[in-house]
Amino acid sequence: MIELDYLEELERFQLALKRNASSIQSGEQQSSHTGQGMVFKDHKEYIPGDDIRKMDWKAYARTKDYYIKRFEEERRLNIHILLDRSSSMDYGNVNKYEFAAKLGLGVAKMSMNTNDKFSYSVFSETLTNLSSGRRASNISELVEVLNKTRKTPESRVEECITEYSSRIQNESAVIILSDFLVDPEKFERGLESLEHTHPVVVNVLDSTELDPEFEGDKILKDPESKSKLRTFLSRKTKNDYRDKMESHVTELEEISRKNGAEFVQASTEDDVFDALLTVWEKLNK
């Protein structure tokens, strides 16, 4: 369950980032540029008290009158958040789905402060846009919907990403949050369909998936197929598994790099805000 308190923590996190940015800039000379994300709108006649840094000196040279440039904020980017809701994500002491959903919520909240537009969807066998028809500012409603979202067995990564890519028309970033416990070839084919975007792949895993804690006789349950397997996990089997998992993650990272995607490995043991900051930095590369 994602608690609404998380949104308050997000607010404090963003305020801390702003204070940190302000302290870095303090004492530095302010630039005369308007900054990224601003576009020229029109002119207005200068009156005392207007910011002279926005004076249009070229217009003065032509007319001998003083004019101020006026700007408006530009929506720079459409951010598409795709969250895996398949059954394999419903796992871990810190639930993988909830951890990944929090990362997606953090990106959504931060995109609002940078005047970017976001869309939040979940996928498994099919795609569902959770933000469609909702005000982007109503993050608390989105939390409730994410908590109520039912997990479904199969993760059809290739089909869902490919389908979603056909909906993207403007300059966009696409953040995919999943454990990616799928055939890497299917993952690659899905990622190839996003070649016209800036993709960020976030591989969310539980620490025990990376390094199993148990040994000996164990009944294993597949969360997607519901099948069970009784096995004996020896030290050698455990080491073999660890090697295969590391190889799988490395292959995902290489596929991401080859297709121009940023790759983030996140363990549910990580601090969610540290992971969020890493994802946000990758998004803004």
N, C-alpha and C positions, 0 to 999 in steps of 0.2 A: 504494500500500500504506500503510495506517494503522499506524504502529509503536506497540507497546505503551508505548513511552517517553512517548507523548502523554498517557497517563493519569497518569504521574508529574508531567508538566508541569501538568496540570490540578490536581493536589493542591497544588502550590506556588502556583499562581494563586489557588486558593481560600484558602489560608493568608494570602497577601498581602492579599486583600480583607478577611479577618477582622481582620488587624492594623491595616489602615487604618481600618476601622469602629471598632475599639477605641480608636485614638488620637483619633478625632473625638469619641468619647463620654467620654474621660477628663476628670475634673474636673467633669463635669456631675452634678447631683443625680439619683440613681436614682429612677425613677418607682415609685409604689406599684401601678401596674397590672401585670397579669401578662403583657401583651403579646399581639400578634396570634398566632393559631395555638394558643391555650390555651383549653380549655373546662372549666367547673366539673365536678368529679367528686363529691366528698362532703366531709364535715367530719371532723376528728379533734380530740380534746381537746388543748389546749395543754400542752406540757411545756417546761421551761426549755431554751433553745437553739433553739426553733422560730423561724422568721422572723416577727416581729411585724407586718411589712407585710401578711401574709396573714391577719391576725386579722379575724374576722367580728364587727364591733362591733354590728351589728343583732341577731345571735344573742345576744350578751352582754346587750344591752338587754332581751331577752325572758326570758333564763334566768338571768342573773347568773353564768353560767359562761363560761370562755374556750374558744373554738373556733377552729381554723385551717382556712381553706379549702384544699382540695386540688384540684389541677388535673391534667389530662392533655393531652398534645399532640393537636391535631386535624389530621386530614388535610384541608388547606384546599382543595386543587385537584388535579384530574386533568390532567396535561399530556400531550397527544398530539403526538408528533413524526412528521411525514410527510416522507419523503425521496424525491425523484425519482431513480429509477435508470434512466431511459431513456438511450439511446445518446448523445444530445446532451450529457449530463452528463459523459460519459467523454472530456473534452477539456481541453486547456490544459497549459502547462508545470507549473503547479500544478493538478492535476486537480480539476475542479469538483465531481465526485461526492465525492472524498475531503475536500475543503475543507468542503463542506456536511455530510458525515457527521460530521466533527469538531465542527462547531457543534452538531449534534444530540446528540452524545455529551457535550459540555460542558453543555448544558441538562439532560440526564438526570442527570449527576453532581451538578450544583448543586441540582436538585430533590430529590435524596435528602437533602441537608443541610438543606433547608427543610421536610422532612417532607411533601413533596408526592409524589404517585404519578405515575409516567410510563409511557407506552406508546410503543414505537418501531416504526414500520412503514415499509416502502418501497412505492413504487407506480410503475407505468408503464402497461402494459395492464391489470394487475390489482393488487390490494392484497395485501400479505403482512405480517402482524404478526410481527416478529422477537423481541419480548420475551415473547410468549405462552408460558407454561410454563417460563419461566426466572426465577430469582431476580433481583429488580431490582438487588441489590447486585453481581451478577456482570457488571460492565461489560466486563471483559477478554474474556469469552465473546462479548459483543455485538460487540466489535471484530473478532474472528475471523469472525463471521457476515457482518458488513458487507464485509469484505475478499473473502469468497467469493461474495458476491451477484452474480449474472450480470446484465449490462445487457441490456435488451430494447428493440427498436426504437422503439415508439410510446409517447408520453406522453399518456394519456387523462385529463387533469387533471379535466375536468368530471365524468366518470363515477366516477372513483376518490374524489374528495373528497365527492361526493354520497353514494356508497355508505358511506363512512366516517362521515359525519355521522349516518346512521341508527343507528349503533352507540353513539353518545354519549348517556348518560342523565344524568350528574351534572354539576355545575358544572365547566367545563373550559376549558382554553386549548388551542388547536390551532396548532402551528407548522408551516408548510409551507415546505420548502426545495427550491427548483427554479430553473432558469434561465428558466422560463415563456416559452420560445420557442414559444408556441402562440397561437391565435386569442384575443384578449382577451375576446371574447364568451363563449367556452367557460370561460375562467378565471372570469369574473364569475358565470356560472350555478353553477359549483361553489362559489364563495365565498358566494353567497346561501343555500346550504343550511346554512351554519355560523352562521346568524343568532342561534342560541341559545348561542353560545360566544364566547370571546375569541380571535379569530384574529390570528396574527402571520405576515405574508407576508415571506419572506426570499428576495430575488431575487439569486441567485449567478451572476455572469458572469465570464468571463475578460477581462482588460484588452484583448486584441486584438479581442474581440467588440464592445467599446464603441468602440474606436478602432483599426482595422486598421493594421498596421505596413507591410504590403507594398504595392507598386504594380507595374503591368506585367502580363505574361502569367502566368496562374496557373490550375492545375487545382484546382477546389473539389470537396470530397466531402461529401455529406450523410450524417452519422453514423447517421441513423435509417433512411433509405431505401436507403443505400449507393450512390445514384446519383452520377455525376460530371458536372461541367460545366467546360469550358475557357472562360476569360474573360480579358478585359484590363481591369484595374482602373486607370482613370485617376484623376487628382486629383478631377475632378468627380464621378465615380462613387463614389469614396471619401467625399466630403463628403455626397453624397446618402444613402449608406448610414448614415453617422454620424447624420444628421438623423432618418432613419427609426427607428434604434435608440433614440435619445433620446426620440422621440415615443412609441415602444412602451413604454418604461420609465415615462414620464410617465403614460400611459394606465393602466398597471398600478397605479401609485400612486394615481391618482384613483379607480379602481374599488375599491381597498382602502379608501380613506378613506370613500367613499360607503357601503360595507357594514360600517363600524365596525371595520375591521381595521387593525392597525399595519403599517407598511411599512418594510422595511430593504433598502437597496441594498448589496450586498457584492461587492467585487471580490476575486478570488483573490490579488491582489497585497497585499491588506490583511493586517495581522497578525491571525491567527485569534483571539487572545484579545481584541483590541480589538473585533472583530466580535461575539464571544461576549458581551462586556459590553453592547454596544448591544442585542443581541437580548434579553438577560436584563432589561435596564431596560425595554424595550418590553413584555415579558411581565408585568412587575410594576407596570405603570401602573394 
